[in-house]
Amino acid sequence: MEIILGISAGVVFIGLIALIIFEYRIRQPDSLVLYDAKGQIRLRKGLVYPRHFSLTLKRTTCPIQLTIEATAVGNLGVRSKLVGSVAPSLEHLPSLIRVGGWNQDAVARSTDEVQVLLQELVKEYTEHSEINALSTTDMLTYLHERLSVISEKFGVELISLAIQSMEPTDPEIADAFRQQEQARLLEQTEQLNQQARVAAAKAKSKADDEIAEMEHALELKKVELKSLLLEKEAVLSRQRLDDELARNRMRLAFEIEELEVLKNSPELLMLTPQAARLAEASQNLKNARTVISLAPQESGHGSELLNLFEALLQKALEAKKQSS
């Protein structure tokens, strides 16, 4: 009996393990797991979920590629190519299930509905515009203004949207538009080049003016420095002249004082350096004894130095006699 109970318990345990393995799955990081709770769609946040009571949706983006042909004013055909991508909106999961159904293709079905809406909006924009007034920028703005409600309506959010091209279906009109666009681009390029040349010329003129002003300021500075240098040289010249005049005055005063002393005491004339040099110079003369004797009868045979010395001495003696 105990063996039967043990076997039964083992079978039940193995069955539970098999049921868990068969029913439960581990949620992948790029997946959304939805479940129905009393008629409301909710999101499972746990790591493990029962697969028969849940709906798994990929969180990856779903691409959009559309080629739409519409007619502009005047019944002129226009072909537009759009690309973009959508992804599930976590805030509007009930709308996603309502549009796409309770299956794993819900995002793809909602994307198809978004593409239908895009086609309608592109045709609406094209039909109310002149063919020469069509613009990819204006169309993209028009679409974004009217696609703000797609999350609430379809349960997906628009990740990106771009217009690859927009051109007339008639080849001649398309070629005319291409030539017109080429001419516009060439004109715009020429305007930009002209603006660049004008800006470069202005910059060069400004730089030349600044250089000229700097050179003028430099010349003025040189003139100012030269004037200061001349003033300093003039001051130094006047100072040197004043010093020279002062020295000359001192020398003259000293000589006058010396002459006064010699005038008052002629005998001191023999002690002057001039007399000593005169005596030394007269040693090589034939009448060198006249330097010693100072005899008047011998002075006629001396040199000019002796005559000068004798004249000075004679004047000093006469002045001494007159003063006495």
Secondary structure in CASP SS format (residue, H / E / C, confidence):
PFRMAT SS
TARGET T0000
AUTHOR 0000-0000-0000
METHOD secondary structure of the structure
MODEL  1
M C 1.00
E H 1.00
I H 1.00
I H 1.00
L H 1.00
G H 1.00
I H 1.00
S H 1.00
A H 1.00
G H 1.00
V H 1.00
V H 1.00
F H 1.00
I H 1.00
G H 1.00
L H 1.00
I H 1.00
A H 1.00
L H 1.00
I H 1.00
I H 1.00
F H 1.00
E H 1.00
Y E 1.00
R E 1.00
I E 1.00
R C 1.00
Q C 1.00
P C 1.00
D C 1.00
S E 1.00
L E 1.00
V E 1.00
L E 1.00
Y E 1.00
D E 1.00
A E 1.00
K C 1.00
G C 1.00
Q E 1.00
I E 1.00
R E 1.00
L E 1.00
R E 1.00
K C 1.00
G C 1.00
L C 1.00
V E 1.00
Y E 1.00
P E 1.00
R H 1.00
H H 1.00
F H 1.00
S C 1.00
L E 1.00
T E 1.00
L E 1.00
K E 1.00
R C 1.00
T C 1.00
T C 1.00
C E 1.00
P E 1.00
I E 1.00
Q E 1.00
L E 1.00
T E 1.00
I E 1.00
E E 1.00
A E 1.00
T E 1.00
A E 1.00
V C 1.00
G C 1.00
N C 1.00
L E 1.00
G E 1.00
V E 1.00
R E 1.00
S E 1.00
K E 1.00
L E 1.00
V E 1.00
G E 1.00
S E 1.00
V E 1.00
A E 1.00
P E 1.00
S C 1.00
L H 1.00
E H 1.00
H H 1.00
L H 1.00
P H 1.00
S H 1.00
L H 1.00
I H 1.00
R H 1.00
V H 1.00
G H 1.00
G C 1.00
W C 1.00
N C 1.00
Q C 1.00
D C 1.00
A H 1.00
V H 1.00
A H 1.00
R H 1.00
S H 1.00
T H 1.00
D H 1.00
E H 1.00
V H 1.00
Q H 1.00
V H 1.00
L H 1.00
L H 1.00
Q H 1.00
E H 1.00
L H 1.00
V H 1.00
K H 1.00
E H 1.00
Y H 1.00
T H 1.00
E H 1.00
H C 1.00
S C 1.00
E C 1.00
I H 1.00
N H 1.00
A H 1.00
L C 1.00
S C 1.00
T H 1.00
T H 1.00
D H 1.00
M H 1.00
L H 1.00
T H 1.00
Y H 1.00
L H 1.00
H H 1.00
E H 1.00
R H 1.00
L C 1.00
S C 1.00
V C 1.00
I H 1.00
S H 1.00
E H 1.00
K H 1.00
F H 1.00
G C 1.00
V E 1.00
E E 1.00
L E 1.00
I E 1.00
S E 1.00
L E 1.00
A E 1.00
I E 1.00
Q E 1.00
S E 1.00
M E 1.00
E E 1.00
P E 1.00
T C 1.00
D C 1.00
P H 1.00
E H 1.00
I H 1.00
A H 1.00
D H 1.00
A H 1.00
F H 1.00
R H 1.00
Q H 1.00
Q H 1.00
E H 1.00
Q H 1.00
A H 1.00
R H 1.00
L H 1.00
L H 1.00
E H 1.00
Q H 1.00
T H 1.00
E H 1.00
Q H 1.00
L H 1.00
N H 1.00
Q H 1.00
Q H 1.00
A H 1.00
R H 1.00
V H 1.00
A H 1.00
A H 1.00
A H 1.00
K H 1.00
A H 1.00
K H 1.00
S H 1.00
K H 1.00
A H 1.00
D H 1.00
D H 1.00
E H 1.00
I H 1.00
A H 1.00
E H 1.00
M H 1.00
E H 1.00
H H 1.00
A H 1.00
L H 1.00
E H 1.00
L H 1.00
K H 1.00
K H 1.00
V H 1.00
E H 1.00
L H 1.00
K H 1.00
S H 1.00
L H 1.00
L H 1.00
L H 1.00
E H 1.00
K H 1.00
E H 1.00
A H 1.00
V H 1.00
L H 1.00
S H 1.00
R H 1.00
Q H 1.00
R H 1.00
L H 1.00
D H 1.00
D H 1.00
E H 1.00
L H 1.00
A H 1.00
R H 1.00
N H 1.00
R H 1.00
M H 1.00
R H 1.00
L H 1.00
A H 1.00
F H 1.00
E H 1.00
I H 1.00
E H 1.00
E H 1.00
L H 1.00
E H 1.00
V H 1.00
L H 1.00
K H 1.00
N H 1.00
S C 1.00
P H 1.00
E H 1.00
L H 1.00
L H 1.00
M H 1.00
L H 1.00
T C 1.00
P H 1.00
Q H 1.00
A H 1.00
A H 1.00
R H 1.00
L H 1.00
A H 1.00
E H 1.00
A H 1.00
S H 1.00
Q H 1.00
N H 1.00
L C 1.00
K C 1.00
N C 1.00
A C 1.00
R C 1.00
T H 1.00
V H 1.00
I H 1.00
S H 1.00
L C 1.00
A C 1.00
P H 1.00
Q H 1.00
E H 1.00
S H 1.00
G H 1.00
H H 1.00
G C 1.00
S C 1.00
E H 1.00
L H 1.00
L H 1.00
N H 1.00
L H 1.00
F H 1.00
E H 1.00
A H 1.00
L H 1.00
L H 1.00
Q H 1.00
K H 1.00
A H 1.00
L H 1.00
E H 1.00
A H 1.00
K H 1.00
K H 1.00
Q H 1.00
S H 1.00
S C 1.00
END
